Amino acid sequence: MDPPYPTEIPPLLPEFLQRRRAKLTFALEKTEELGIDRATFIFVINLSYRGDRGASGEPGDLMSAYATIPDRWLPMAAAARGAGLVEERGARWYLTNKGRQLAGAMHDAARSHYASLSPLPRNELAELARLLDRAFRAGADAPEPRVRLHTPFAFAYRGEEPPDGSFAQLDAAVYGLWQVRDDCHMTAWRGAGLNGPEVELLTRVWRDEATDEDGLAALLPHQRAEDIHSGLARLRERGLVEPSAPRTTPQGATTRQRIEDETDRLFFSPWPSEVGAKAPFIADRLAKVNASLN
């Protein structure tokens, strides 16, 4: 796919993922049954997407690549282990048989829920699902980005192939595309010489989301206040943030825009041209799907 890229599509992907299970009651029922909280339940389900390789506490895996507080996930892991859902072996975490059964039941419940949804006429939903699935497969098979931390999760999430043209196929495609974009974004900011916490600080400043460091700290509960302070100091040393307030300098704004542009290039360039030509249809129909999921 050649530029200009349809940059209106990426914000619709996390919006879809946040809404598509809003009316699914399985998680509530199971947390009550197992005596765990929702965060622990989500930890178990996310661990299931790691497949047989399990997961470790490394940034980009169990620890967010944008966090500075170590082991924030450990209370969920401990609670899940207490419920017999996960186990630790060799500094990696894996699902137990009970955990795999829970994840499988969640997968089946989600598929049943999706089959009950009719957010678009059937032919439009089928076309949207197939187009985005083609985009995902092209992005997952592309030579760039070379380092892939999150793309493999998409295949474990998918499980058995969803029915062609179904809402389940749309869900698998959108989830997969978001994992691919994560890898594209991480490659882009690393190429700019930044780490995860720094680029998140730069992003918040670039978007004018806070007027001072206290405001930034409120937006970033997964970063310690001292890390926010030192991160801003490093960005200022590079001339990316103004010395007197959390505002990007012209160089900082240019740097952050280049990261966004490189993310878009890595993400969109593998898309088949036939899919790119349907970008207005994709954006319009995916926005309608999202609106229907309120």
C-alpha positions, 0 to 999 in steps of 0.5 A, a space after each residue: 500500500 502506498 501513502 497517503 495512509 488511512 490514519 483514521 483507522 488505527 484509533 478505531 482498533 483499540 476502541 473496538 477491542 475495548 467495546 466488543 465484549 462489553 455485554 459478555 458476562 462470562 468474566 463476571 461469572 467466573 471471577 465470582 466462582 473462582 474468588 479472583 478479581 477482574 485484573 487477575 482474570 485478565 492476567 490469566 486470559 492474556 497469559 493464554 495468548 503466549 501459548 506454550 512459551 509462557 511469559 516472563 517479567 521482561 518489558 513488553 511481555 508481562 511488564 509493559 514496555 512503557 512502565 517503570 514500576 517493576 512487578 506491577 503484574 506480580 499481585 495478579 500472578 500470585 492470585 492466579 497461582 493461588 487459584 490454581 490457574 498459573 504456575 511459575 517455572 524457571 522464571 517464566 509463567 505458564 497456565 495450568 490445566 485449570 488455567 487452560 480450561 478457563 481460557 478455552 471456556 472464555 474463547 468459546 463464550 466470546 465466540 458465542 457472544 460474537 455470533 449474537 451480534 449484528 452491527 452491520 448488514 451481513 454482507 458488509 460485516 463479511 467484507 469488513 472482516 475479510 479485508 482486515 484479516 487480509 491486512 493482518 496477515 500481510 502485516 504479520 508476514 512482512 519482513 519489517 519490523 524485524 523484532 516481533 514481541 506482540 505479533 505472535 500473541 495474535 495467532 494464539 489469540 485466534 486459536 482455530 480459524 474463525 468462520 470466514 466473514 464472521 464477527 469472530 474473524 473481525 475480532 481476530 483481525 482487529 486484535 492481530 492488527 493492534 499487536 502488529 502495530 504495537 511492534 511497529 511502534 516499538 521499532 519506530 521509537 527505538 529507532 529514534 533512540 528512545 525507550 518506552 517510558 521516554 516515548 510515552 512522556 514525549 507523547 503526552 507532552 506532544 499532545 499537550 495533555 498536562 501543564 506540569 509534572 504532577 499532571 503527567 504523573 496523574 496520567 502515568 500511574 505505571 511510572 514513578 514520579 522520580 522516573 517521570 522527573 528523570 525522563 523529562 530531564 533526559 528529553 530536555 538534554 536532547 532538546 526535545 522538551 522545553 526547559 520551563 514546562 512540559 511542552 515539546 520544542 520544535 525538534 521534539 515535535 518533529 521527532 515525535 511526528 517522525 515516530 508516528 510516520 514511521 509507525 504508519 509506514 511499517 504498519 500500512 505499507 504491507 497492506 495489499 493495494 486492494 485493501 488500501 483502496 477500500 480504506 474509506 469503507 473500512 474506516 466508515 464501517 468499523 466506526 459503525 461497528 464500534 458505535 453499535 457496541 455501546 
